[in-house]
Amino acid sequence: MTYRLPAEWEPHEATWLAWPHCAAHWPGGRLKTVPPVYADIIKALVTVENVYVCVNDAKAERTARAILARAGVKSAAGQLRFFRIPTDASWSRDHGPIFVRDTTGRLMITDWKFNGWGNQWPHRRDDRVPQTIGKLFNLPVIKPNMVLEGGSIDVNGQGTLLTTRQCLLNKNRNPRLSQRQIEQQLTRYLGARHILWLDSGIVGDDTSGHIDDIARFVNATTIVCAVENNRRDANYSILKKNFQDLKTMTDQAGKKLRIIPLPMPQPVFFRRRRLPASYLNFYIANKTVLVPTFRNGHDVASLSILKKAFPSRKVVGLDCRNLIWGLGAIHCSTQQQPK
């Protein structure tokens, strides 16, 4: 049996997040600056869909509820729910369930192996999250025998999948699998009949080149692609090649794709380390698109481009300067559950 991964813009039942708690991801006391960003994300989401939040324990839930209340988060009964599902980190895009539908339309969970982005971070609790959610919601759980993070792929819902060689072919993920074997897994479990391979991700990305920082589908035939206009920037050549490669690629029907350039933010640093700040780390929710901003000169132009790319949705910029210190932004923090 094969399955289909719905595109992110298809209707959602809910968005999953995990309340931030890992001080190692935000060193130097920076963790305290992150919950208010999550409050902004949740405040924007509860107006358009359910929001399900994983918390480590009762104390974490009380803390989260208090912060959300101070932020003015309001929701109808049941629209905001908390689940005692312990995690190692709050990057739900990567350790959370990837929901698919079978040929009858039944919702299921694919539980890919999660190894902490190539065994860089603790991940024992994270790796259990999909199984736990499957039991809570009485959903069938499928276990592909392969390491895969949600942020490493993007789909158009029609059979085309976008990813990078740097990540999926990295020896720290699936060293015993060939590219063909990986493609077979993506076809079988996600319905990816046509796979577009880009080479590399951006500088500062500790995930080994996740696609959700460099190129994203905005509809079935259109991709927005990060570009860097400063020739002296370390990302210039990387992103130029990605853009040029995409211009030659087609969708699953052999039709050329429309490629929209989206500028990168001006470089963001923390303790002299280049951070993976990118406007491509947006999240497409019901009726709205949440876009990370960084209070620099490219915010306005990028929001304008994305508003044109999503004419039927409200595009909202959220300040993610504190969130990006943890090497992720809005898309990294969220995982959609299709309706």
BARONU-271479 format. One record per residue (C-alpha): x, y negated, z negated. Coordinates in pm, whole numbers. Each point is the difference from the previous one (the first is absolute). Layout:
N
SITE, xx, yy, zz
SITE, X, Y, Z .
...
//
This chain:
339
SITE, xx, yy, zz
SITE, 0, 0, 0 .
SITE, 117, -354, 74 .
SITE, -88, -317, -187 .
SITE, -28, -372, 73 .
SITE, 144, -288, -199 .
SITE, -242, -293, 39 .
SITE, 147, -338, 88 .
SITE, 33, -241, -290 .
SITE, -265, -234, 144 .
SITE, -266, 272, -6 .
SITE, -254, -31, -289 .
SITE, 136, 66, -349 .
SITE, -171, 156, -296 .
SITE, 272, -138, -228 .
SITE, 356, -118, -41 .
SITE, 232, 184, -238 .
SITE, 270, -177, -201 .
SITE, 220, 94, -297 .
SITE, 42, -262, -271 .
SITE, 365, -120, -7 .
SITE, 202, 127, -295 .
SITE, 348, 100, 120 .
SITE, 257, -248, -135 .
SITE, 274, 164, 207 .
SITE, -167, -130, 316 .
SITE, -11, -355, -138 .
SITE, 315, -37, -213 .
SITE, 94, -290, -220 .
SITE, -347, -44, -147 .
SITE, -158, -56, 341 .
SITE, -267, 266, -57 .
SITE, -213, -247, -198 .
SITE, -40, -214, 312 .
SITE, -154, 283, 205 .
SITE, -341, 73, -164 .
SITE, -133, -346, 96 .
SITE, 76, 83, 365 .
SITE, -195, 324, -35 .
SITE, -282, -202, -153 .
SITE, -2, -220, 313 .
SITE, -12, 309, 223 .
SITE, -281, 163, -198 .
SITE, -197, -326, -22 .
SITE, 3, -24, 379 .
SITE, -88, 368, 50 .
SITE, -294, 45, -240 .
SITE, -206, -244, 207 .
SITE, 16, 233, 303 .
SITE, 45, 357, -130 .
SITE, 50, 222, -303 .
SITE, 336, -16, -175 .
SITE, 140, 304, -182 .
SITE, 296, -62, -230 .
SITE, 233, 266, -141 .
SITE, 128, -74, -351 .
SITE, 240, 201, -212 .
SITE, -204, -2, -319 .
SITE, -270, -177, -204 .
SITE, 234, -281, -106 .
SITE, 89, -73, 362 .
SITE, -368, -13, 90 .
SITE, -77, -247, -281 .
SITE, 289, -219, 113 .
SITE, -112, 12, 364 .
SITE, -361, -82, -88 .
SITE, 109, -298, -210 .
SITE, 221, -141, 276 .
SITE, -274, 47, 260 .
SITE, -255, -167, -227 .
SITE, 228, -303, -47 .
SITE, 41, -16, 377 .
SITE, -375, -17, 44 .
SITE, -39, 337, 167 .
SITE, -369, 88, 19 .
SITE, -156, 309, 150 .
SITE, -330, 182, 13 .
SITE, -44, 312, -211 .
SITE, 232, 271, 122 .
SITE, 173, -219, 256 .
SITE, 318, -20, -210 .
SITE, 97, 329, -161 .
SITE, 302, 115, -197 .
SITE, 141, 352, 2 .
SITE, 251, 143, -247 .
SITE, 240, 127, 263 .
SITE, 364, -44, -112 .
SITE, 249, -123, 259 .
SITE, 371, -69, 12 .
SITE, -47, -313, 210 .
SITE, -281, -213, 140 .
SITE, 60, 50, 372 .
SITE, -327, 179, 80 .
SITE, 52, -21, 376 .
SITE, 282, 252, -25 .
SITE, -96, 240, -277 .
SITE, -379, -26, 27 .
SITE, -227, 232, 198 .
SITE, -14, -43, 377 .
SITE, -369, 56, 76 .
SITE, -96, 171, 325 .
SITE, -313, 148, 156 .
SITE, -36, 347, 145 .
SITE, -178, 79, 327 .
SITE, -339, -7, -178 .
SITE, 66, -345, -147 .
SITE, 58, 131, -354 .
SITE, 234, -214, -212 .
SITE, 313, 178, -122 .
SITE, 333, -86, -162 .
SITE, 338, 76, 149 .
SITE, 252, 42, -280 .
SITE, 341, -47, 160 .
SITE, 313, 53, -205 .
SITE, 125, -317, -167 .
SITE, 369, -6, -96 .
SITE, 46, -355, -125 .
SITE, 113, -146, 335 .
SITE, 281, 247, 47 .
SITE, 51, 83, -371 .
SITE, 88, -359, -88 .
SITE, -264, -32, -275 .
SITE, -183, 223, -251 .
SITE, -304, 151, 168 .
SITE, -131, 304, -189 .
SITE, -321, -174, -113 .
SITE, -43, -186, 329 .
SITE, 10, 326, 193 .
SITE, -300, 132, -197 .
SITE, -233, -291, 74 .
SITE, -171, 136, 316 .
SITE, -80, 333, -168 .
SITE, -144, -178, -303 .
SITE, -221, -227, 211 .
SITE, -116, 299, 204 .
SITE, -119, 176, -316 .
SITE, -169, -312, -138 .
SITE, -198, -57, 318 .
SITE, -45, 368, 90 .
SITE, 173, -52, 334 .
SITE, 189, 276, 186 .
SITE, 376, -51, -16 .
SITE, 233, 108, 279 .
SITE, 373, 33, -69 .
SITE, 220, -48, 308 .
SITE, 347, 136, -62 .
SITE, 177, -330, 69 .
SITE, 112, -319, -173 .
SITE, -197, -304, 119 .
SITE, -90, -341, -143 .
SITE, -304, -199, 109 .
SITE, 209, -308, 71 .
SITE, 209, 188, 255 .
SITE, -289, 40, 248 .
SITE, -270, -210, 163 .
SITE, -280, 124, 228 .
SITE, -259, -137, 240 .
SITE, -257, 266, -90 .
SITE, -9, 122, 359 .
SITE, 299, 232, -2 .
SITE, 301, -234, 6 .
SITE, 238, -19, -297 .
SITE, 281, -252, -53 .
SITE, 310, 76, -209 .
SITE, 381, -30, -16 .
SITE, 283, 243, 56 .
SITE, 190, -155, -288 .
SITE, -261, 124, -245 .
SITE, -164, 317, 129 .
SITE, 320, 146, 145 .
SITE, 208, -98, -302 .
SITE, 188, 287, -163 .
SITE, -127, -115, -341 .
SITE, -356, 94, 100 .
SITE, -26, 319, 209 .
SITE, 354, 116, 85 .
SITE, -114, 340, 128 .
SITE, -265, -132, 239 .
SITE, 70, -111, 355 .
SITE, -175, -295, 161 .
SITE, -225, 240, 189 .
SITE, -96, 184, -320 .
SITE, -80, -330, -172 .
SITE, -213, -104, 296 .
SITE, -187, 329, -20 .
SITE, -84, -67, -365 .
SITE, -119, -353, 79 .
SITE, -217, 135, 281 .
SITE, -152, 279, -206 .
SITE, -74, -190, -320 .
SITE, -54, -360, 120 .
SITE, -129, 48, 354 .
SITE, 303, -174, 152 .
SITE, 7, 118, 361 .
SITE, 226, -286, 111 .
SITE, 290, -120, -219 .
SITE, 187, -327, 49 .
SITE, 350, 5, -147 .
SITE, 178, -325, -87 .
SITE, 361, 14, -116 .
SITE, 41, -192, -324 .
SITE, -163, -206, -272 .
SITE, 107, -330, -153 .
SITE, 301, -80, -215 .
SITE, -65, 41, -373 .
SITE, -262, 271, 40 .
SITE, 88, 282, -240 .
SITE, -258, 229, 163 .
SITE, 230, 70, 297 .
SITE, -199, -194, 255 .
SITE, -373, 9, -74 .
SITE, -213, -102, 295 .
SITE, -231, -220, -210 .
SITE, 267, -271, -14 .
SITE, 70, -14, 373 .
SITE, -297, 96, 221 .
SITE, -372, 57, -59 .
SITE, -309, 76, 203 .
SITE, -267, -271, -29 .
SITE, -237, 183, 234 .
SITE, 19, 312, 216 .
SITE, 196, -170, 279 .
SITE, 191, -280, -177 .
SITE, 309, -1, -223 .
SITE, 145, -293, -191 .
SITE, 378, 26, -13 .
SITE, 245, -181, -227 .
SITE, 252, -221, 177 .
SITE, 294, -202, -131 .
SITE, 86, -315, 195 .
SITE, 322, -78, -184 .
SITE, 278, 172, 196 .
SITE, 226, -8, -307 .
SITE, -247, 191, -213 .
SITE, 77, 366, -71 .
SITE, -348, 98, 119 .
SITE, 29, -173, 338 .
SITE, 135, 289, 209 .
SITE, -202, 267, -182 .
SITE, -331, -175, 57 .
SITE, 84, -109, 354 .
SITE, 53, 364, 99 .
SITE, -324, 107, -170 .
SITE, -193, -268, 187 .
SITE, 158, 90, 334 .
SITE, -66, 370, -54 .
SITE, -365, -60, -86 .
SITE, -46, -201, 318 .
SITE, 77, 316, 199 .
SITE, -228, 231, -200 .
SITE, -356, 114, 63 .
SITE, -295, 128, -200 .
SITE, -130, 357, 0 .
SITE, -175, -61, 334 .
SITE, 315, -128, 170 .
SITE, -112, -364, -7 .
SITE, 249, -274, -89 .
SITE, -37, -147, -344 .
SITE, -35, -370, -74 .
SITE, 291, -109, -222 .
SITE, -34, -317, -210 .
SITE, 318, -144, -155 .
SITE, -26, -98, -366 .
SITE, 286, -203, -152 .
SITE, 187, 124, -301 .
SITE, 2, -216, -314 .
SITE, 314, -187, -82 .
SITE, 232, 235, -195 .
SITE, -97, 72, -360 .
SITE, 270, 101, -250 .
SITE, 11, 126, -357 .
SITE, 338, 8, -175 .
SITE, 168, -38, 341 .
SITE, -187, 303, 135 .
SITE, -201, -43, 321 .
SITE, -360, 103, -66 .
SITE, -231, 163, 260 .
SITE, -234, -297, 30 .
SITE, -226, 38, 302 .
SITE, -342, -128, 105 .
SITE, -61, 342, 158 .
SITE, -66, 143, -346 .
SITE, -362, -115, 21 .
SITE, -300, 213, -100 .
SITE, -316, 31, 211 .
SITE, -303, 29, -230 .
SITE, -371, -18, 73 .
SITE, -69, -346, 144 .
SITE, 338, -139, -106 .
SITE, 375, 25, 53 .
SITE, 238, -71, -289 .
SITE, 335, -139, 115 .
SITE, 313, -46, -214 .
SITE, 141, -353, 1 .
SITE, 326, -125, -143 .
SITE, -37, -380, -20 .
SITE, 230, -68, 292 .
SITE, -24, -173, 333 .
SITE, -132, 299, 197 .
SITE, -305, 76, -217 .
SITE, -242, -229, 185 .
SITE, 100, 112, 350 .
SITE, -24, 369, -89 .
SITE, -341, -37, -163 .
SITE, -120, -183, 310 .
SITE, 116, 284, 227 .
SITE, -167, 262, -218 .
SITE, -327, -196, -11 .
SITE, -10, 17, 380 .
SITE, 84, 371, -11 .
SITE, -288, 69, -242 .
SITE, -281, -228, 127 .
SITE, -276, 187, -189 .
SITE, 178, 7, -336 .
SITE, 95, -260, -257 .
SITE, 380, -24, -18 .
SITE, 123, -86, -351 .
SITE, 358, -84, -93 .
SITE, 116, 108, -347 .
SITE, 325, -120, -158 .
SITE, 220, 310, -27 .
SITE, 330, -153, -106 .
SITE, -16, 182, -334 .
SITE, -128, 323, 151 .
SITE, 275, 22, 263 .
SITE, 265, 4, -274 .
SITE, -107, 364, -42 .
SITE, 77, 65, 370 .
SITE, -363, 24, 109 .
SITE, -305, -214, 67 .
SITE, -377, 35, 57 .
SITE, -12, 293, 242 .
SITE, 248, 192, -214 .
SITE, -232, -46, -299 .
SITE, -323, 119, 162 .
SITE, -145, 315, 154 .
SITE, -340, 13, 171 .
SITE, -267, 264, -54 .
SITE, -220, 13, 312 .
SITE, -376, -23, -32 .
//
